[in-house]
Each structure stands twice: as C-alpha cells, then as structure tokens.
C-alpha cells in the first residue's frame, strides 16, 4: 500500500506500545510512573495537533489587530514608550492576516486514493513488462522517481541522530 498512517495514528500506537509492551515489564514504581507521564504527554500532543496551526493563525491575526488597537487608544500620548508602541503597530501590526489552514481530512483522503492508484499502476506495469512492452519499463521509472524523492525526503526528516536507537 502506498499510504502511511497519520501522525495521530503513530502517537496512538506509541501510547499502546507503552501500555502493552513496556509497562508490564517495568519493575520500578518510579519508572512505571514515568511511562504513565509519557503516555499523558503523548496524548496532549495528539489533542493539540489538530488545532495547533489554526490557533497560531488566529493568534497571529489577533496580535496584529491588538497592536493596531493599542496604538490607536494611545492617541496623542507623547514619549518614547508611546512612539515605540506606534512603531510596532505600524510595522508588525501592518502584517497581513494569515489564512486559516485547510481541513486536512480531504487532503489525506485524496492522498490515500492517489497512493492506491500508484500501487495499482505498479501492478499493471508489471503485467505489461512481463508481456514484453518496453514502454512499461520507462513508465515504471516515472513512478520510481516520484517514490524515491518521497523516500529521500522522509528519511531526511525522520532520521534521528546517527539513524539508530542508542547511537548519536
């Protein structure tokens, strides 16, 4: 399958792995409590992830408005402090509002559908290759080029330290 689990799916798996695979073998009450704390932190990340980008965009747009309103309320107040506030309002408060992020579910659904389509193409290209169509070799290279770029990007993004647990 050419799709992958969501980040939330992975985090849910970490919580389950701690519960089912690690915690039953932990003998120290302190270590057991630490596992529970890790589960709680992972759950917090799961709850924040769906709304984080929206919150950042809302806060950005709100802060620019607050800077402008703060300067406007000061009116004709003189002094270096008031001037600095007006300067912030004129520069940072003038930033354009950022758009709210799109709903990710339709994007994920389309990605999943396209992933299955590529998988089906690979199967069909295999049949065409076995039938002797050399064009299928070139067509497979197109798909491989796309997949290799994804693999390289994912490897560069995901690799930790020296690339293995316990190293680095």
N, C-alpha and C positions, 0 to 999 in steps of 0.2 A: 504494500500500500504506500502511496506517495504522500500521505498526510502524516501529521505528527500530533501528539497530544498538546493541549493548550498548557500554558504556564500554570494555570489553576489546577489542571489535571495532575501535573508533576508535583505541585506542592501538596495536593491531597494525598498523592502516593507517598510522599515523604512522611506525612503525619501517620499514615497507616503503617509504613515500614518501621517507624519508631515504635509504634504501639505493638505491632505483631512480631517483629523480628529482633528488636534491640531490647526493649524494656523487660521482656520476660527473662532475659539473661543478665540483667543488671542486679547485682547484689547489694550495692551501697545505696542506702536511702538518699544520700546527697546526690548521687549520680541519677537515681530514678527521678528525683525532683527536677534535676536539670533537664532530663528528657521531656518531662511534662512542660517545663518552661519553654523549651524549644518548640514543642507542638503548639503552644499558645502563640508564640511569636510567628510561626509559620501561618497559623490561622489568621492572625492580624494582617499579615501581608496579603493573604487571599482576599480578605474583606476590603482592603484599601485599593488593591489593583484595579478593579473595575471602575472606580470613581476618581482615581488619582489625577489623571490627565484633565478630566473635567473640572476638578477642584482647582488645579493650577491655572487653567484658563480663566475660570470665574474669578479667582483671586487676582490674577494679573489685571483683568478688566476693571475689577473693583478698586484696586490700588491706584490705577491711573486716574480714575474718577475722584477718589479721595484726595489725591494730590492737588487736582484742579480745584475742588471744592474748598480745601483747606486754604489755598492761596486766595480764593475769592472772598472767603469770610474775613480774612485779614484786612481786606480793602486797602485803606491808605496808611496802615501801620508802617512806620519807618523803622529802620535799623537793620543791621547786618543779618540778624536771625530771620526777620521777615523777608529780606531780599533773598536769602538762601532758599527759603521755602518757595518763594515765587519762581526762583530759577529752577528748582526741582519740578515744579508744576509745568513750567514752560518747556522743559526738556523731557523728563521721564513721564510726566503727566500727559504729554502730547503723543505718546506712543499709541499706535493704532490698536484697537481691540483685537485680540486673537480669536479665531473661530473655535467653537466647541468641537472636540474630536468626534469623528463619526462613530456610529454604533458598530462595534466590531463583529457582532454575530453574522450579519450578512456577508462581511468580508471573509470571515472564516469559512462560512458555508460555500462561498464561491471558490475559495482556495481548495477546500476539500474536494469539490466537484471537479476542478481542474486537475488536481492530483490523481484522482481516479481516471480521468481522461488520458493523462500521460501514461499511467500504468497500462491501460487498455491499448494504447498506441504501441507500447513496447511489446506486448503480447502479439499484436497484429504484425508488427515489423518482423518479429521472429519467424512467423509463418511465411511472410514474404521472402525473407532471407533464405529459408530452407527451400523455397520454391525457385531459388536462383535469381531473384531480382536484385541486381547490384545497387539499384537506387535505394533499396531498403537500408543498405549499409550507410549511405550518406544521410538518410533521414534519421537513422538511429544516432548518428554523430551530432545532429542538431539537438536531440533530446539530451544526450550525454553532456553536451556543452552547457546546457541550462542546469542540469543536475550537478555538474561539477562545480559551477560557480556557487550554487547553494551550499554544497558540502564545504567548500573552502570558507565561505562566509560564516557558516555555522561553527566550523572548527575554530576559526579565529575568535569568534565571540564567546564560545563555551569553554574552551580550554583554560584550565586553572593552573597557575604556577608552572611547573615543569611538565604538566599534562597528565600527571598520575597522582592518585591519592598518596599522601605521605611523602611526597617529594616537593622540592621547591623551597 
